[in-house]
Amino acid sequence: MPINYKYNLENKLLLTKINGILTSSEVLNYFTKLNQDKIAKFSTHEIVDLNQVDDFILKFSDLKFITRQTEILSKNGHEITLMCAYNPLSQDIAKMMRPLFLSIDLLVIHCSSEEELIKNKRNLLNLMP
């Protein structure tokens, strides 16, 4: 499965890593699994690693689905997503995804290097109660 996540309970931090070809079924499986996870679905912050994505094959309806599912997470308290995209393909994907989240109350920060991720992650952890 190219989308995997783990949850840091102490920081309420969801760590999501995407590998290979991102498809409709993978996105559906990810959100289904996440919404069934009684703990992780209440994460307040997420780090999404897009650096190992080989291709991105989604339909417009899939993008709308992603937006709706993210809106549900936002209503459960999800506030900030750091998108890690260090190579040209992952950066293009992050740029394409960013407008999807503008319609909901979610801050998406694009980290284009490891240094940016470290700085933003530190700031993110300092914001937590």
N, C-alpha and C positions, 0 to 999 in steps of 0.2 A: 504494500500500500504506500503510495508516494506521500500521503499526508499523515504525519504522526504528531502526537502531542504528549507532553507530560505536564503535570501541574505541581507548582511549588506552593504547598499549603501555607507555609509561613508568610510568604509575600503575596499570596493570592495572584500569582503570576503564571500565566499559561504560556508555555514554550512550544511553538508549532514549527515543524520543519517539513518542507515540501521537497520531494525528490522526483525526478523523472518527468513524465508527461502528466500534466494536470488536466484531468478530464471531468466531464459532468458527473459521472458516477462516483469519482473520487471525492468531489466536493460534497455531493449528497451524503455519502457514507461518513465523511468527516463531521458534518453538522448533525447528522442523526446520532452518531456516537457521542459527540460533545453534549448535545441536548439531553441524552440519557444519563450522562455522567452527573450524579447528584452533587458533586463537589465542584468540578472544573467549570461547569456552566455558569457558576457565580464568580468567575475570575474578574478582577477589576482591571487588570493590565495584561497585555499579550505582546510577545515578541514572535514575529513571523519571519522565518528564514527562507527566503526565496532563491538562495544562491545555487541550489542544486536542481533547479527546474530546467528541464531540457526543451520543453515545449508547453504551450498553453492552448488547449483546444476546448473552448467553451462557447455556448450559444448565448444570445442576448437574454433569453429566459433564465439561463444559469446565473448570469450576472444579477438579474433581478432577485433570484432566489438567495444569492449570497447577501445582497443588501437586506432582504427581509430577515434572514437568519441572524445577521449581525445586529440588526435593530432589536431583536429579541434578547440577544446577549447584552446590549446596551441597557435595555429595560431592567435586566437583572443586576446591573451595577457596573458593567464593563465600560471603562472610560477612555483608555489610551491603548493604541497599538503602535508598536515600533516595527516597521517593515525593513528588514535587512536585505539590501540588494546591492551587491558589490560589483557585479559584472554587467555588461550591456543588456543582455536579455532580461535578467532579473530586474534591472532598473526600469526597463520599458514596461514590464508587467506591473511593477509598483506604481509607475506613473499612470498607467491605464486604470488601475484599481482605485486609486485615491479619490477620484470624483464620485465613486459609488457611495462613499461614506460621508460625503458632504451633506446629504439630506438627513442624516441622523446625528445625534449629539455624541460624536465619537472623534477624538483627536487621533489622527494618523500621522506619525512622524517617519519620514523616509531616512534611513541611515545608509549612506553610500560607502561607508568604510567601517572597519572594526573599531577604529578610534571613535567615530560618531556613535556607534552602538554603545560603547563603554560609557561615554559621557552621558548619553541620554538615559541609559539604564541606571546610572548612578543618580541622575536627577529624578527619574521615575521612582526609585526606591526611597528617596528623600521625601517625596510627596505623600507617601503612604503613612497612614496613622500608626 
